[in-house]
């Protein structure tokens, strides 16, 4: 498949890395020659320097025979015009655009994106994706990462194992025997910075970061087994009243359990806008780094602080200060993946990487065929793939024990009709089944072969 990616920033580079690694013909376009050079030097892609919305630049990038265009520059307007040029001049049939300004996304203006107006097939809103990720973190406060699959029936839980975890030094095989009715499976372990798919004989140790698939009805029990009790969120302080913070506050107001939320926003104009948009949420105007303002927001009584400003360092420092003041849980928005290793030493409970959420959303829309969901783990170290098994797949009609999955792949759950089961060696995979796989990045091409999804994307 021939793909043009417009924008060589963090998101564009990651998408290019994924697609080039799967042997697609990828060209990346950016007006910054240094970013283009970085992409072409480190990835198996072609680079074109120029403005993505200019027809001659797209022509040089190979738009005449392009299958897919992804417009992910830093400008909404450039992304929108690029899609229009791609359709009107070159007839590119599939176009994805990243659009951040919420004014463009208001429901009353949805006619703007009709094919005969502004032909964008898929719109990705990073702020909405990040707000949804933040809500998921709040919903599972003892986890550092969480995502739902199979229509909410299965949860991926990221759990840090503490010294008092009751199942330390226990082989995973033995865990299965001890908790035979528990519909949960450890599929990934990060130890000393290395992520791997564990074997049945592997043990778990303190400070391990594990990824567990759990049936939604067994989430609480799973957390208890790994030493994490349930925590009810009643008071939340949000630092940053921009699109993300405002989106989270609105969602919390809409919930039936009446969470008390407060928003701290530095900009007076944005604070007034947030106050007008919210009904029950208290909005404070000031610097979230201020100890006095945090005290005014009763941070010591808060169940969680959510730091979602547009500055990584502010988010991290606010999270640290809030925890020191007595806040039970801190979640920080972090754009720079090199800062992620600081989260645990600084006692920050969870983080949200906007790049990872945006990349996952884009991949979800461009994977072929029966792939229903994609979730990126860490700094694109692995993916969780939810897919429906096709009749032509090498998986169809075989027992799990007879399938030669790569070393970095674990089957986490199988859904037959409406029933979700924890897979074992005796589980037979049949056409139409939905499966969820944990896949290390190096093994993604082989998994796509097994799923019969590498021929074409559309």
Secondary structure by P-SEA (a helix, b strand, c coil): cbbbbccccaaaaaaaaaaaaaccbbbbbbccaaaaaaaaacccccccccccccaaaaaaaccccccbbbbbcccaaaaaaaaaaacccccccbbbbbbccccccccccccccccccccccccccaaaaaaaaaaaaaaccccccccccccccbbbbbbbbccccccccccaaaaaaaaccccccccbbbccccccccccccccccccbbbbbbcccaaaaaaaaacbbbbbbcbbbbccccaaaaaaaaaaaacccbbbbbbbbccaaaaaaaaaacccbbbbbcccccaaaaaaaccccccbbbbbcccaaaaaaaaaaaaaacccbbbbbbcccccccccccccccccccaaaaaaaaaaaacccccccbbbbcccccccbbbbbbcccccccccccccccccccccccccccccccccccccccccccbbbbbbccccaaaaaaaaaccccccc
